[in-house]
Amino acid sequence: MSANDIGHNYAMAFIESLKTPEDIRKAGSDLHIFSALLEQLPALARVLQHPGTPLARRQEILDEALLPMDVHPVSRRLFHLIVEKDRVQSVKQIDTAFAELRDARLNVTSAEVVTAVPLDDRGRSEWEHALGRLTGKKVSVSYRTDDALLGGALAKVGSVVYDGSLRNELERMRGLLLKERG
């Protein structure tokens, strides 16, 4: 079984054990923070998967690491299972798979909006509303700027790109002018 299959299977079991959208959001946050913690502290990951350390001691160490996080009870059980089944190295894949399942379950899609200049709160709200109408879903938007755009914006929702940049418009006009010439 590949790491992606393992990640998907654990994520699927995890999301199925959660009852409410709030539980799903909280548990997803717990998992993401735990994944980041293991990445930032590789020594913790090594200790949690060290076969020479008794399982009870590894789970005590896990509980000590989780104490400041105030994790959801189902998250705690998942993390204990991950340590027990020696799947610490799969936490990142579990986190990635869970994020996809969570978004599907909560009818959320992610998007990226690239503009030539930073957007204010009103501009961001307008983008989120427009993309929500377009997709029929709640949209989680990440924003960035790219001064190469000159003006306008570029939006990517899933694999679909909406290019309303000034650069794209100039290229389109250039193509039309060359077409008329030739």
C-alpha positions as CSV (number, residue, x, y, z in Angstrom):
1,M,0.0,0.0,0.0
2,S,1.4,3.4,-1.0
3,A,1.8,6.3,1.4
4,N,-1.0,8.2,-0.5
5,D,-3.3,5.2,0.0
6,I,-2.5,5.1,3.7
7,G,-3.0,8.8,4.0
8,H,-6.4,8.6,2.2
9,N,-7.6,5.7,4.3
10,Y,-6.7,7.3,7.6
11,A,-8.2,10.6,6.5
12,M,-11.4,8.9,5.3
13,A,-11.8,7.0,8.6
14,F,-11.0,10.2,10.5
15,I,-13.6,12.4,8.8
16,E,-16.2,9.7,9.1
17,S,-15.7,9.6,12.8
18,L,-16.5,13.4,13.1
19,K,-20.1,14.5,13.6
20,T,-20.5,18.2,12.9
21,P,-18.9,20.8,10.5
22,E,-17.4,22.4,13.6
23,D,-15.8,19.1,14.6
24,I,-14.5,18.6,11.1
25,R,-13.0,22.1,11.1
26,K,-11.4,21.7,14.5
27,A,-10.0,18.3,13.9
28,G,-8.6,19.4,10.5
29,S,-6.9,22.3,12.2
30,D,-5.5,19.9,14.9
31,L,-4.2,17.6,12.2
32,H,-2.6,20.4,10.2
33,I,-0.9,21.8,13.3
34,F,0.3,18.3,14.3
35,S,1.7,17.8,10.8
36,A,3.5,21.2,11.0
37,L,4.8,20.3,14.5
38,L,6.3,17.1,13.3
39,E,7.9,18.9,10.3
40,Q,9.4,21.6,12.5
41,L,10.6,19.2,15.2
42,P,12.0,16.1,13.4
43,A,13.4,14.9,16.7
44,L,9.8,14.5,18.0
45,A,8.9,12.4,14.9
46,R,11.9,10.2,15.5
47,V,11.0,9.7,19.1
48,L,7.4,8.9,18.3
49,Q,8.4,6.2,15.9
50,H,11.5,4.8,17.6
51,P,11.0,1.0,18.1
52,G,13.3,0.9,21.1
53,T,11.0,3.2,23.1
54,P,8.0,1.4,24.6
55,L,4.6,2.4,23.1
56,A,3.3,3.7,26.4
57,R,6.2,6.1,26.7
58,R,5.8,7.3,23.1
59,Q,2.2,8.0,23.8
60,E,3.1,9.9,27.0
61,I,5.5,12.0,24.9
62,L,2.7,12.5,22.3
63,D,0.3,13.7,25.0
64,E,2.9,16.1,26.4
65,A,3.4,17.6,22.9
66,L,-0.4,17.9,22.4
67,L,-1.1,19.4,25.8
68,P,-0.8,23.1,24.7
69,M,-2.9,22.4,21.5
70,D,-6.3,21.6,23.2
71,V,-7.0,19.0,20.6
72,H,-10.4,17.5,19.8
73,P,-10.9,14.1,21.4
74,V,-11.2,12.3,18.1
75,S,-7.9,14.0,17.0
76,R,-6.2,12.7,20.1
77,R,-7.4,9.2,19.3
78,L,-6.2,9.5,15.7
79,F,-2.7,10.7,16.8
80,H,-2.5,7.8,19.3
81,L,-3.4,5.4,16.6
82,I,-0.8,6.9,14.2
83,V,1.9,6.3,16.8
84,E,0.6,2.8,17.7
85,K,0.5,1.7,14.1
86,D,3.9,3.3,13.2
87,R,2.4,5.8,10.7
88,V,4.1,9.0,11.9
89,Q,5.9,9.3,8.6
90,S,2.4,9.4,6.9
91,V,1.0,12.4,8.8
92,K,1.6,14.9,6.0
93,Q,-0.2,12.6,3.5
94,I,-3.1,12.1,6.0
95,D,-3.3,15.9,6.4
96,T,-3.3,16.6,2.7
97,A,-6.0,13.9,2.1
98,F,-8.1,15.1,5.0
99,A,-8.0,18.7,3.7
100,E,-9.5,17.5,0.3
101,L,-12.1,15.4,2.0
102,R,-13.0,18.3,4.4
103,D,-13.5,20.8,1.6
104,A,-15.7,18.3,-0.3
105,R,-17.7,17.6,2.8
106,L,-18.2,21.2,3.7
107,N,-18.8,22.3,0.0
108,V,-15.7,24.5,-0.1
109,T,-13.3,25.0,-2.9
110,S,-10.0,26.8,-2.9
111,A,-9.0,29.5,-5.3
112,E,-6.0,31.8,-5.9
113,V,-6.3,35.4,-7.1
114,V,-3.3,37.2,-8.5
115,T,-3.4,40.9,-8.9
116,A,-1.0,43.6,-9.9
117,V,-1.6,45.5,-6.7
118,P,-2.7,44.3,-3.2
119,L,-6.4,44.2,-2.6
120,D,-8.2,45.9,0.3
121,D,-10.8,44.1,2.4
122,R,-13.6,45.3,0.1
123,G,-11.8,44.0,-3.0
124,R,-11.2,40.6,-1.4
125,S,-14.8,40.3,-0.4
126,E,-15.9,41.1,-3.9
127,W,-13.6,38.4,-5.3
128,E,-14.9,35.8,-2.8
129,H,-18.5,36.7,-3.5
130,A,-18.0,36.5,-7.3
131,L,-16.1,33.2,-7.2
132,G,-18.7,31.8,-4.9
133,R,-21.4,32.7,-7.3
134,L,-19.4,31.2,-10.2
135,T,-18.6,27.9,-8.5
136,G,-21.8,27.5,-6.4
137,K,-19.6,26.8,-3.4
138,K,-18.0,28.6,-0.5
139,V,-14.6,29.7,-1.7
140,S,-11.4,29.8,0.3
141,V,-9.2,32.3,-1.5
142,S,-5.5,33.0,-1.2
143,Y,-4.2,36.2,-2.6
144,R,-0.9,37.3,-4.0
145,T,0.5,40.1,-6.2
146,D,2.5,40.0,-9.3
147,D,3.7,43.2,-10.8
148,A,4.3,41.5,-14.1
149,L,0.5,41.6,-14.6
150,L,0.5,45.4,-15.2
151,G,-3.2,45.5,-14.3
152,G,-6.3,43.3,-14.0
153,A,-6.3,39.9,-12.3
154,L,-5.8,36.2,-12.7
155,A,-8.0,33.8,-10.8
156,K,-7.5,30.0,-10.5
157,V,-10.2,27.8,-9.2
158,G,-9.2,24.1,-9.2
159,S,-7.7,23.6,-12.7
160,V,-9.7,26.4,-14.3
161,V,-7.9,29.7,-14.9
162,Y,-9.7,33.0,-15.5
163,D,-7.3,35.4,-17.0
164,G,-8.5,39.0,-17.0
165,S,-5.0,40.5,-16.8
166,L,-3.9,43.5,-18.8
167,R,-1.0,41.4,-20.1
168,N,-3.4,38.8,-21.4
169,E,-5.6,41.4,-23.1
170,L,-2.5,43.0,-24.7
171,E,-1.4,39.6,-26.0
172,R,-4.9,39.0,-27.4
173,M,-5.0,42.4,-29.1
174,R,-1.5,41.8,-30.5
175,G,-2.7,38.5,-32.0
176,L,-5.7,40.1,-33.6
177,L,-3.5,42.9,-35.1
178,L,-1.0,40.3,-36.5
179,K,-3.9,38.3,-37.9
180,E,-5.3,41.3,-39.7
181,R,-1.8,42.1,-41.1
182,G,-1.0,38.7,-42.4
